Amino acid sequence: MNARHFLRIVPSEYCPVKPTDLREILQYIPRFRDKTFVIAADGAVVTHVNFANLLLDIAVLRSLNIRVVLVHGAAQQIAALAEEQPATPSNLDGTGITDDATLKLALTAANGLTHEILEGFATNDLRAANANAVVAHPLGILKGVDHLHTGKVKRVDSELLQSLLAQGITPVIPPLGFDGKGNTFLLNSDAVALAIAKELNAAKLIFISTEDGLSTDGQIIRQMIGPKLETLLTENAESIPAPQRSKAQHAAEACAAGISRVHLINGLVTEGLLAEVFSNEGIGTLIYANEYRHIRPAQKSDAGSILRLTREAMEDQHLLERTEAAIEEELDTYFIYEIDGNPVACVSLREFGEVGELAHLYVNPSHGNVGIGQKLVQFVEDTARERGLGSLIALSTRAFSYFQSKAGYREGLLTDLPEARATEYKAQGRNSKVLIKVLTN
């Protein structure tokens, strides 16, 4: 990798993010501003010509006040150095035994790669620093086998990382750890990235490799909830190709630890990072944590609570007027957001064939501005996808700007409504705006 890589001009037909996607991109920016993304790039990605474009993607993230930590692997570089010597490395990725000779190869490869990455950042006028922020200890003797210089993350120096991030500096972390006693250990870069993401409470953990995403039985997984991935790893890990299992395991652990989104993408795709982060479809695999633990289907006893919760909004004509009997009649479409056993928000998902309607969305003002409404909107969208619905509609007289700017809906026409819903619309006489969102998997 050298300076010419960072001046590469890429034909526009190879760019998955287009100017026409700007509205879709804008809905994500407020959600991610001042958040931290931890990006873990395999060594094979770093030395590919497209890494120059990946650095430009990171520059875009930084310009939007998204803080980035870059962790890199070095397996390919260790293998290349070993072939030059020649030598036989005992371990490439920090998961096996690391003998003395392999540790020397790892130090040379990892430090050289870190230097090249910093050079790339400088070429793009970005501030970055090599951060020795990982304290490690020996992996030890497992099943009677001493793993020698292979290590395990003991602690992450979050104070150092936060200090760099606060100054607009991107920390670059090699797959090496130190014990403070003069010992260095080879670490698995996926494990390092996970430890840092947990310590920094990252909004996203993004694994970048040369694969298109996580696959099972030859099919790319586009989206999967963390617990389901845990089950897959426990019951049928062999269906996942061996090179992808480390990332799959660490993705599942990340979700279990509270990291809401883990992405696995191909780093050889131009603008792939931006396409994954700023589009509904993405280009790879999304593993997501269960953010909906406070949300449950409404029960018969909830009809009165929904009425009391939304009465004022209905009186002010923010919501369509509904009686308790009407709510009870459609209770199986309602979901409640509950805190400490108290309903504080609600939403309804009605179905008209392959079209769903997001309706009766309301959050108690005492719990406003903390993202509950956004979670309910996302929950309805995810639930609609799971049910095989092709699109969602929302009818609004007041909140249409939110649906358009933040939730990715576009304004439609009365003729876009299913016939049964159009009949209701005319009878209601509210002249609501028709908002539509096409769902993709």
C-alpha positions as CSV (number, residue, x, y, z in Angstrom):
1,M,0.0,0.0,0.0
2,N,1.4,3.4,-0.9
3,A,0.3,7.0,-1.6
4,R,-1.0,6.2,-5.1
5,H,-3.7,4.0,-3.6
6,F,-5.3,7.0,-1.9
7,L,-5.7,8.9,-5.2
8,R,-7.5,6.1,-7.0
9,I,-10.5,7.3,-9.0
10,V,-13.4,4.8,-9.0
11,P,-16.0,4.8,-11.8
12,S,-19.4,5.9,-10.5
13,E,-21.1,2.7,-11.5
14,Y,-19.2,0.9,-8.8
15,C,-20.4,3.1,-6.0
16,P,-23.4,1.7,-4.1
17,V,-24.3,5.0,-2.4
18,K,-25.8,7.5,-4.9
19,P,-26.8,11.1,-4.5
20,T,-30.4,10.1,-4.8
21,D,-30.0,8.2,-1.5
22,L,-29.4,11.4,0.4
23,R,-32.8,11.4,2.1
24,E,-32.2,7.9,3.3
25,I,-28.8,8.8,4.5
26,L,-30.0,11.9,6.4
27,Q,-32.4,9.8,8.6
28,Y,-29.4,8.1,10.2
29,I,-27.2,11.1,10.9
30,P,-28.9,12.3,14.1
31,R,-29.0,8.8,15.4
32,F,-25.2,8.3,15.1
33,R,-23.9,11.7,15.8
34,D,-21.4,11.6,18.7
35,K,-21.6,7.8,18.8
36,T,-18.6,5.5,18.6
37,F,-18.1,2.9,15.8
38,V,-15.5,0.2,16.3
39,I,-14.3,-1.1,12.9
40,A,-12.3,-4.3,12.7
41,A,-10.5,-4.8,9.4
42,D,-8.7,-8.0,8.4
43,G,-5.1,-7.6,7.2
44,A,-6.2,-8.8,3.7
45,V,-8.5,-5.8,3.5
46,V,-5.9,-3.3,4.7
47,T,-3.4,-4.2,1.9
48,H,-6.1,-4.3,-0.8
49,V,-6.3,-1.3,-3.2
50,N,-9.9,-0.5,-2.0
51,F,-8.6,0.3,1.5
52,A,-8.0,3.8,0.2
53,N,-11.7,4.1,-0.4
54,L,-12.5,2.6,3.1
55,L,-10.4,5.4,4.6
56,L,-12.5,7.9,2.7
57,D,-15.6,6.3,4.1
58,I,-14.1,6.8,7.6
59,A,-13.4,10.4,6.7
60,V,-17.1,10.8,5.9
61,L,-18.0,9.3,9.3
62,R,-15.7,11.6,11.1
63,S,-17.1,14.6,9.3
64,L,-20.5,13.7,10.7
65,N,-19.1,13.6,14.3
66,I,-19.1,9.8,14.4
67,R,-16.1,8.7,16.4
68,V,-14.2,5.7,15.0
69,V,-11.7,3.2,16.4
70,L,-9.9,1.0,13.9
71,V,-8.7,-2.4,14.9
72,H,-6.7,-4.4,12.3
73,G,-5.7,-8.0,11.9
74,A,-2.4,-9.2,10.4
75,A,-2.9,-12.9,9.4
76,Q,-2.2,-12.4,5.7
77,Q,1.0,-10.3,6.5
78,I,2.3,-12.9,9.0
79,A,1.8,-15.6,6.4
80,A,3.6,-13.6,3.7
81,L,6.6,-12.9,6.0
82,A,6.8,-16.5,6.9
83,E,6.9,-17.5,3.2
84,E,9.7,-15.0,2.5
85,Q,12.0,-16.3,5.3
86,P,10.9,-19.2,4.8
87,A,9.3,-20.3,8.1
88,T,6.3,-22.2,9.3
89,P,4.1,-20.0,11.6
90,S,2.4,-21.8,14.4
91,N,-0.5,-19.4,14.5
92,L,-1.8,-16.6,12.3
93,D,-4.8,-15.1,14.0
94,G,-4.2,-15.2,17.7
95,T,-6.3,-18.3,18.3
96,G,-3.7,-21.1,18.4
97,I,-0.2,-21.5,19.8
98,T,2.2,-18.7,19.2
99,D,5.8,-19.8,19.4
100,D,8.8,-17.5,19.6
101,A,9.4,-17.4,15.9
102,T,5.8,-16.6,15.1
103,L,5.6,-13.8,17.7
104,K,8.6,-12.2,15.9
105,L,6.8,-12.5,12.6
106,A,3.6,-11.0,14.2
107,L,5.4,-8.1,15.7
108,T,7.0,-7.2,12.3
109,A,3.8,-7.7,10.4
110,A,1.5,-5.9,12.8
111,N,3.7,-2.9,13.4
112,G,4.4,-2.5,9.7
113,L,0.7,-2.7,8.9
114,T,-0.1,-0.1,11.6
115,H,2.5,2.2,10.1
116,E,0.9,1.8,6.6
117,I,-2.5,2.6,8.0
118,L,-1.3,5.7,9.8
119,E,0.4,6.7,6.5
120,G,-2.9,6.3,4.7
121,F,-4.8,8.4,7.3
122,A,-2.2,11.2,6.9
123,T,-2.5,11.0,3.1
124,N,-6.2,11.7,3.5
125,D,-5.5,14.6,6.0
126,L,-7.0,12.5,8.9
127,R,-5.6,12.4,12.4
128,A,-4.8,9.0,13.7
129,A,-2.5,7.4,16.3
130,N,-1.2,4.0,17.2
131,A,-2.8,3.4,20.6
132,N,-1.2,0.7,22.9
133,A,-4.5,0.5,24.8
134,V,-4.9,-3.2,25.2
135,V,-3.5,-4.9,28.4
136,A,-3.3,-8.7,27.9
137,H,-2.3,-11.8,29.8
138,P,-1.3,-15.3,28.5
139,L,-4.1,-17.4,27.2
140,G,-2.4,-20.1,29.2
141,I,-2.6,-23.9,29.2
142,L,-5.8,-25.2,27.6
143,K,-6.5,-28.9,27.6
144,G,-2.9,-29.5,28.6
145,V,-1.4,-27.4,25.7
146,D,0.6,-24.3,26.5
147,H,-0.4,-21.5,24.1
148,L,2.9,-19.7,24.8
149,H,2.7,-16.1,23.4
150,T,-1.0,-16.2,22.5
151,G,-2.8,-13.8,24.7
152,K,-6.2,-12.8,25.9
153,V,-7.5,-9.2,26.5
154,K,-7.4,-8.4,30.2
155,R,-8.3,-4.8,30.1
156,V,-8.8,-1.9,27.7
157,D,-7.4,1.5,28.5
158,S,-10.6,3.4,27.8
159,E,-9.3,6.6,29.3
160,L,-6.6,6.7,26.6
161,L,-9.0,5.9,23.8
162,Q,-11.6,8.4,25.0
163,S,-8.9,11.1,25.2
164,L,-7.9,10.5,21.6
165,L,-11.5,10.4,20.3
166,A,-12.3,13.6,22.1
167,Q,-9.5,15.3,20.1
168,G,-10.8,14.0,16.8
169,I,-8.0,11.4,16.6
170,T,-8.8,7.9,15.3
171,P,-7.1,5.2,17.5
172,V,-5.5,2.4,15.4
173,I,-5.2,-0.8,17.3
174,P,-2.9,-3.7,16.2
175,P,-3.6,-7.4,17.2
176,L,-1.1,-7.1,20.0
177,G,-1.4,-6.8,23.8
178,F,1.1,-6.0,26.5
179,D,1.2,-7.1,30.2
180,G,3.3,-4.2,31.6
181,K,6.1,-6.6,32.4
182,G,7.9,-6.5,29.0
183,N,5.8,-9.3,27.5
184,T,3.9,-9.0,24.2
185,F,1.1,-11.3,23.1
186,L,-0.5,-12.0,19.8
187,L,-4.3,-11.5,20.1
188,N,-7.2,-12.3,17.9
189,S,-8.3,-9.0,16.3
190,D,-12.0,-9.9,16.4
191,A,-11.7,-10.4,20.2
192,V,-9.8,-7.1,20.5
193,A,-12.5,-5.2,18.6
194,L,-15.2,-6.8,20.8
195,A,-13.4,-5.9,24.0
196,I,-13.0,-2.3,22.9
197,A,-16.6,-2.0,21.6
198,K,-17.8,-3.2,25.0
199,E,-15.6,-0.9,27.0
200,L,-16.6,2.2,24.9
201,N,-20.2,1.2,24.7
202,A,-20.0,1.4,21.0
203,A,-23.2,2.0,18.9
204,K,-21.8,-0.4,16.2
205,L,-19.2,-3.0,15.8
206,I,-18.3,-3.5,12.1
207,F,-16.2,-6.5,11.0
208,I,-14.7,-6.0,7.5
209,S,-13.3,-9.0,5.7
210,T,-13.1,-10.2,2.1
211,E,-16.4,-12.1,2.5
212,D,-19.8,-10.7,1.5
213,G,-21.1,-11.3,5.0
214,L,-22.0,-14.2,7.2
215,S,-23.3,-17.2,5.4
216,T,-24.9,-20.5,6.4
217,D,-25.2,-23.4,4.0
218,G,-23.9,-21.2,1.2
219,Q,-26.6,-18.5,1.7
220,I,-25.7,-15.0,2.9
221,I,-27.6,-14.0,6.1
222,R,-28.9,-10.5,5.6
223,Q,-30.3,-9.9,9.1
224,M,-30.4,-12.1,12.3
225,I,-31.1,-11.4,15.9
226,G,-28.2,-12.1,18.3
227,P,-29.9,-14.9,20.3
228,K,-30.8,-16.7,17.1
229,L,-27.1,-16.6,16.0
230,E,-26.1,-18.0,19.4
231,T,-28.5,-20.9,18.8
232,L,-27.1,-21.5,15.3
233,L,-23.5,-21.5,16.7
234,T,-24.6,-24.0,19.4
235,E,-26.7,-26.3,17.3
236,N,-25.3,-26.1,13.7
237,A,-21.9,-24.2,13.7
238,E,-20.7,-26.4,10.8
239,S,-23.2,-24.7,8.5
240,I,-21.1,-21.5,8.9
241,P,-17.8,-21.6,6.9
242,A,-14.8,-22.0,9.3
243,P,-13.2,-18.7,8.4
244,Q,-16.4,-16.9,9.4
245,R,-17.0,-18.5,12.7
246,S,-14.8,-16.2,14.8
247,K,-16.7,-13.2,13.6
248,A,-20.0,-15.0,14.1
249,Q,-19.1,-15.9,17.6
250,H,-17.9,-12.4,18.5
251,A,-20.9,-10.8,16.9
252,A,-23.2,-13.0,19.0
253,E,-21.2,-12.1,22.1
254,A,-21.4,-8.4,21.2
255,C,-25.2,-8.4,21.0
256,A,-25.4,-10.3,24.3
257,A,-23.2,-7.6,25.9
258,G,-25.6,-4.9,24.8
259,I,-24.0,-3.6,21.5
260,S,-27.1,-3.0,19.5
261,R,-25.8,-3.5,15.9
262,V,-23.0,-5.7,14.5
263,H,-22.2,-5.6,10.8
264,L,-20.2,-8.0,8.7
265,I,-19.3,-6.6,5.3
266,N,-16.9,-7.1,2.3
267,G,-14.1,-4.5,2.5
268,L,-13.4,-4.8,-1.2
269,V,-16.6,-3.1,-2.2
270,T,-16.2,0.6,-3.0
271,E,-18.2,2.7,-0.5
272,G,-19.3,-0.5,1.1
273,L,-19.0,0.9,4.6
274,L,-21.2,3.9,3.9
275,A,-23.7,1.7,2.0
276,E,-24.0,-0.6,5.0
277,V,-24.3,2.1,7.6
278,F,-26.5,4.6,5.8
279,S,-29.0,2.4,3.9
280,N,-31.9,0.2,4.9
281,E,-30.6,-2.6,2.7
282,G,-26.9,-2.6,3.5
283,I,-24.5,-4.8,1.6
284,G,-23.6,-7.5,4.1
285,T,-24.9,-9.1,7.3
286,L,-26.6,-7.3,10.2
287,I,-26.7,-9.0,13.6
288,Y,-28.8,-7.0,16.1
289,A,-29.5,-7.2,19.8
290,N,-32.9,-7.5,21.2
291,E,-33.8,-3.8,21.8
292,Y,-37.4,-4.6,22.2
293,R,-37.4,-6.2,25.6
294,H,-39.8,-3.4,26.9
295,I,-42.2,-4.1,24.1
296,R,-45.0,-6.7,24.4
297,P,-48.2,-7.5,22.6
298,A,-51.2,-5.8,24.2
299,Q,-53.5,-7.9,26.4
300,K,-57.3,-7.6,27.0
301,S,-56.7,-5.6,30.2
302,D,-54.6,-3.0,28.2
303,A,-57.6,-1.5,26.2
304,G,-58.4,1.0,29.0
305,S,-54.7,1.8,29.5
306,I,-54.3,2.6,25.8
307,L,-57.4,4.8,25.9
308,R,-56.1,6.7,29.0
309,L,-52.6,7.0,27.5
310,T,-53.8,8.5,24.2
311,R,-57.0,10.3,25.2
312,E,-55.4,13.8,25.2
313,A,-53.7,13.2,21.9
314,M,-57.0,12.1,20.4
315,E,-58.8,15.2,21.8
316,D,-56.1,17.4,20.3
317,Q,-56.6,15.6,17.0
318,H,-53.0,14.3,16.9
319,L,-54.5,10.8,16.7
320,L,-57.6,9.4,15.2
321,E,-60.5,9.3,17.7
322,R,-61.0,5.7,19.0
323,T,-63.3,4.4,21.7
324,E,-62.2,1.8,24.2
325,A,-64.5,-0.7,22.4
326,A,-62.8,0.1,19.1
327,I,-59.4,-0.4,20.6
328,E,-60.5,-3.6,22.2
329,E,-61.8,-4.8,18.8
330,E,-58.3,-4.4,17.2
331,L,-56.3,-5.2,20.4
332,D,-54.4,-8.0,18.6
333,T,-52.7,-5.3,16.4
334,Y,-51.4,-3.3,19.4
335,F,-48.1,-3.3,21.1
336,I,-47.2,-1.7,24.5
337,Y,-43.9,-0.2,25.6
338,E,-43.7,-0.9,29.3
339,I,-41.4,0.5,32.0
340,D,-41.6,-1.1,35.4
341,G,-44.9,-2.6,34.5
342,N,-46.4,0.7,33.4
343,P,-47.5,1.3,29.8
344,V,-45.8,4.5,28.6
345,A,-46.2,4.1,24.8
346,C,-48.2,2.2,22.3
347,V,-48.4,1.4,18.5
348,S,-50.6,-0.6,16.3
349,L,-49.6,-2.7,13.2
350,R,-52.6,-3.3,11.0
351,E,-52.4,-5.6,8.0
352,F,-54.1,-5.3,4.6
353,G,-52.8,-8.2,2.5
354,E,-49.1,-7.5,1.9
355,V,-49.4,-3.9,3.2
356,G,-49.0,-3.0,6.9
357,E,-50.1,0.2,8.6
358,L,-48.2,1.8,11.4
359,A,-51.0,3.4,13.4
360,H,-51.9,4.9,16.8
361,L,-48.2,5.6,17.7
362,Y,-48.0,7.6,21.0
363,V,-45.4,8.1,23.7
364,N,-46.3,9.6,27.1
365,P,-44.7,13.1,27.2
366,S,-43.1,12.2,30.5
367,H,-41.0,9.7,28.7
368,G,-40.4,11.7,25.5
369,N,-37.1,12.5,23.8
370,V,-35.4,9.3,24.9
371,G,-35.9,7.3,21.7
372,I,-39.0,5.2,22.7
373,G,-41.0,6.4,19.6
374,Q,-38.1,5.6,17.4
375,K,-37.8,2.1,18.9
376,L,-41.5,1.4,18.3
377,V,-41.3,2.6,14.7
378,Q,-38.3,0.3,14.2
379,F,-40.1,-2.6,16.0
380,V,-43.1,-2.3,13.7
381,E,-40.8,-2.3,10.7
382,D,-38.9,-5.4,11.8
383,T,-42.2,-7.1,12.7
384,A,-43.7,-6.3,9.3
385,R,-40.6,-7.8,7.6
386,E,-40.9,-11.0,9.7
387,R,-44.5,-11.3,8.7
388,G,-43.6,-11.0,5.0
389,L,-45.2,-7.6,4.4
390,G,-43.8,-5.7,1.4
391,S,-44.5,-2.2,2.6
392,L,-45.8,0.0,5.4
393,I,-48.1,3.0,5.3
394,A,-48.7,5.6,7.9
395,L,-51.4,8.3,7.9
396,S,-50.5,11.5,9.7
397,T,-51.8,15.0,10.2
398,R,-49.0,16.2,12.5
399,A,-46.0,13.8,12.5
400,F,-45.5,13.4,8.8
401,S,-42.2,15.4,8.9
402,Y,-40.7,12.9,11.3
403,F,-41.7,9.9,9.2
404,Q,-40.2,11.5,6.1
405,S,-37.0,12.9,7.6
406,K,-36.2,10.3,10.2
407,A,-38.0,7.1,9.3
408,G,-37.5,7.0,5.5
409,Y,-41.1,7.3,4.4
410,R,-42.1,9.1,1.2
411,E,-45.3,10.9,0.6
412,G,-47.9,8.9,-1.4
413,L,-51.4,9.3,-2.8
414,L,-54.8,8.1,-1.8
415,T,-54.6,5.7,-4.7
416,D,-51.6,4.0,-3.0
417,L,-53.7,2.8,-0.1
418,P,-55.2,-0.7,-0.1
419,E,-58.9,-0.5,-1.1
420,A,-60.2,-1.3,2.4
421,R,-58.0,1.4,4.0
422,A,-58.9,3.9,1.4
423,T,-62.5,3.5,2.2
424,E,-61.8,4.1,5.9
425,Y,-59.7,7.1,5.0
426,K,-62.5,8.8,3.1
427,A,-65.0,8.1,6.0
428,Q,-62.6,9.6,8.6
429,G,-62.4,12.9,6.8
430,R,-59.1,13.9,8.4
431,N,-57.3,14.6,5.1
432,S,-54.2,12.9,6.6
433,K,-51.0,12.7,4.6
434,V,-50.3,9.3,3.1
435,L,-46.8,8.1,3.9
436,I,-45.3,4.9,2.4
437,K,-42.1,2.9,3.0
438,V,-41.1,-0.1,0.9
439,L,-39.6,-2.8,3.1
440,T,-36.5,-4.7,1.9
441,N,-34.8,-7.7,3.5
